[in-house]
Each structure stands twice: as structure tokens, then as C-alpha cells.
Amino acid sequence: MALLRLSEQQVEQFQDLRENAMALHVASVRARPSQIVFVLGSQIVLVPDEQSTRQISEILQQNWLESTEQPFDDQVRVRNFRSWTEKLEEAPALVPSSEESSYLVVRAVGSSSTIPPSPPGPAYGHLPFSSTCGANDVFYRCEPWPTSRRVNQASETIAAGTFAFPSSELPFVPTGFSAVGRYALPNLAPARFRWELQPVMGTPMHCGASVPLYGQSGGGVEVYFTGVTINRGPIANPVRLPAL
């Protein structure tokens, strides 16, 4: 029991919740409240253990996470990803962790054998400044899976409570694993799929620096869209980053 798939009902639950970090929700198992898990991209549950490390090593070789040097059809990649998820065991009932309880969550996860402990201090609420988007601002977000449940291409909107980073960060995020480290994510999976977002002018957001968490350095500049965000136009398919 390491990587598990959410039921469609659970997917809908988490995709409507505000993120704890970019493409991340923290939760606990309802039947075992002390067991902390991570919901990645509102679709896959990661139980931090040795099995999850092995599984992710294996999926790095799957063709929906293939090298960016090889041409590949987006629809084929998504179909293969969905086929892979269907083979995973279904996740148990989960209880999302509130931002208020995140400090305790981080402390609990720090005892994991696969994720180094985080330094003491506040866990979330690390984007203290309020601002609004300019007319030509462009932002990005990296996710571990080729489909997104927070970026809606059909409606050209971004879900409320979504993290992203400004275009000035692009030189520092050339790979999926660099996104994991720079934005202090516990994801063992590299965040290889990068979405480009262009919010309409005046969109409210919070901004600041990612603080160290889960043994990751953090330090990246982040933004957080507080409400449902309208994009200035069509949202393109994500760009695939190399893992390393």
C-alpha cells in the first residue's frame, strides 16, 4: 500500500479544496487518524514508505512520463496514465487536513523513514502579502500527472486556492525534481508537467517565498490565487519537463 487512486467522489472532493502547497493536499486516513498521507494532483494518494519510493522509480520508466526528447501524442499519454491509475488500489476514506493543523502534520511526517523531517516553525501561511495580477502577468505551476484537476481548459479557469509561481522563476525550475525542491513539496514523484497561466488583470492573489518543508530547501517565489481565476484566453496543454 503506497500509491493509491482516489475514487471519483474523492477526486471531486479534493479538487474543490484549497491546496496546502502546489498540487498537494495533506490528509489523514479516517480509520487511522495518526496516518498522514499526501494527495498529489487531486488524483493519487502517496503513502510515504519504501514501497512508494519503489513504485515511483518504476513509473519514471512508463511511457506517459517519457523523455522530452521523444515526440509523443498528448492524448496517448493521458490514456496511458489513466490506464495506469485504474490498476492501483483504491484509497481508503480520507480526512483533509486544515491549514491550522498543518504544523502538526509536518511534525508527524518528519518521522517517516523516506522523508526527512522539516525544521521547526510555522508550516503554511507562508505567503503573507496580498496583491493583484497585472495585465500581462504570466504564471506557471508544475504537477506530477499529465492531467490536471485544478486547471480547467474547457472553462479557461483555475480553481480557487491554487498555487503557482511567476515567470521570473522559470530559470530555476528546469526539471520536475527541481520544482519539488524549490517549492518544498513532499512529492516523491517529480512535478514534470508545467502549465502556463495568464490570469485576467486584477485577479487577487497572495505572494511570498516558499518556506523549507519536508526536508526540502524551498526558497522559490510563489503565488496563491484566492478565488476562482479566469484565464485571459485558452490554456495550452502542459509542457513536459525532464525529471532530472
N, C-alpha and C positions, 0 to 999 in steps of 0.2 A: 504494500500500500504506500505509494509515493506520489505519482502523478495520477490525478483522478479527474473525471469530467463532471461538470455541473449539469444538472437536468435543465431543460429549457426554462422551467419555472425559476430555478435558482439563477440562471443567466439573466433573466429579466429583472430579478431582484437586485443583483449586484450592478447591472448596467445603469440602474436608476439611482444608485447610491453615489455620494461624493467620494472621490478617491482618497486613499490615505497617502499615496505617492503616485508617480506616473505609472499608469497601467497596473496598479496594485491596490488590492483591498486586504486588510488583515481581518481574520475571523478566528473563531474557536469552534470546536466540534460540540454540537449541542449535548450529545451523550457523555462527553468528556470535556467539560469546560476548561480544564487546565491545558488541553492540547491546542496549541496555536498553529494555524495553517495560513497560507497565502493564496489568494485568488489572483491569478495572473490574467490580465486582459479580460476580466469578467467571464472567463470561459473554462479555465483549467485550474484545479486546486493543486498546489505544491505542498506536500508534507515534507518538511526539511529533515531528511535522513539519508543514509548511504544509498538506498535504492533509488531515490530521486536523482542523485548525482549520476548513477549508472545509466538511468533512463535518458537523462538529458545528453549524456555522452553519445548514446545511441541515436537519438533523434537529430543530432547535428549532422548525421550522415544521410538523413532522409531527404528525398528529392523535393519536398516543399521547403527545405532550408538549404537549397543547393548553392554552390558558389555563384557569386555575382558575375563571374566571367563567362558563365554559360547562359545562352539565351533560353528563356523559359516562359511559357504561357501562364499569365496570371490566373486564368480560370482553372487550368490544370493544377496549379499549386494549391489553390483553395480547395479543390475537390479532393486532392490527396491529403490535405490537412484534416478535412472533415472525416475522411475515411479512417485516419489515424485516431482521431478523438473517439470515434464510435467503438474502438477496440479497448478503450480504457474503462476501468471500473467506475461506477457512478459514485459520486461523493456522498457522504452522509449529510444529514441536516446540519447546517452551519448557522452560527450567530455572528453577524458582522460586529467588529469592534468599533466603538465610538472613538472620536479623536481624543476625548478626555481620558480614555483608558489606554491610549497608545503607549504611554511611557511604561506602564506595567507590561504591556505586550512585548516591547523591545527588551525589557529586562528578562522576561521569560524565554524569549527566543535566544538570548545570549548564551543560554546553557546548552544549546544544540551542538552536536558534535560536528556539524557541517557548516555552520555559520558562526563566525567569530562574534564575541559579544560587542555591543555598542558601548561607547563611552557614556558616563552618567550625564544627565541633563535632560531638558525637555525633548520629546520625540518629534512632535508635529507642531503645527502653528509656526513654522519657520519662515513663512512669507508674510512679514508684518506690514508691508507697505501697500497702500491702495493706489491704483492708477487706472487709466483707461487706454484703450488701443488707439493708435494714430491711424491716419487714412491709408498709409502704405505699410503698416507693420506686418511682418510675416513671422510666424512661429512654427515650431516643429514638435513632434512627440514621437518617441520610439516605443514600440510594443513588441512582445515576443512572438506573436502569432500573425499570420498573413491576413486575418480578418479582424476588424475592429468592431466592438460593440458600443463604442463611445463616439466615434467619428461616423456620422451618417451621411453617406454620399448621396443617397436618394433625396433627402430633405436639405442637404447642404448646411447641416448644423453640427454642433459639438455639444455633447451632454453637459449639463451643469455639474460643477465640481470636478473639472478635468484639468490635469497638469500638462504643461508644455514648456518649451524653452525658446528664447528669442534667436533670431538668425545669427546674432553675434557669437553664439555658442557652436555653430557648425564646425569650425576647425578643430574643436576639442572633442567632437563626438564622431569619429570616422568609422567606428565599429560598434557592433552590438554589445560587446563586453565593456567598451569604454562608456557607453550610456549607463550600464549597470553601476559602474564605479562612480561616475561623476554625479549621478543623481541619487546615490546611496540606496540602491534597491536591493532587496534580499533575493531577487530572482537569480536562480542558478542558470536559467536559460538566458542567452544573450538577447537583448532587445533589438532585433535586426530589422524590423520593419518601420521605416520612418515616414510619418505623414506630414505633409505641408498644410498649414492652416493660415487663413487670411481673414481674421475677424473684421466685421464692419467697424468703422470708426466709432469711438465712444463706448465700445464694449467694456464693461467693468472687469477688473482683474486685480489680484494680489500679486506682488512680486517680491523677490528676495533671493537669498542664496540657500542652496541645499545643504543641510547640516549633516555631519557624519552619523551614519546609522548602520546597523547590521555588519559592523566591521568594514564598511566601505568609506572611502575618503570624503565623498560629497564635494562641495565647493562649486558646483555648477549653478549658473543663474537660472531660476525657474519662474514661471508664472502660473497662475491658477485662475481659471475662468469661473466666476461665482455662479453665473446663471447659464441657461441655455444660450449658446452663442451661434449667431448667424454668420456664415462664411460669405465673403464678397462674391463668390462665384462657385463653379463646380469644384469639387475636391478630387484631386487626382489619386490614382492608386498609389500605395506606398512604395517608396524606393527601398530596395533591398540592400542592406549593409553587409559587409563581411562580418563574420563572428569575431575574428581576431584583428 
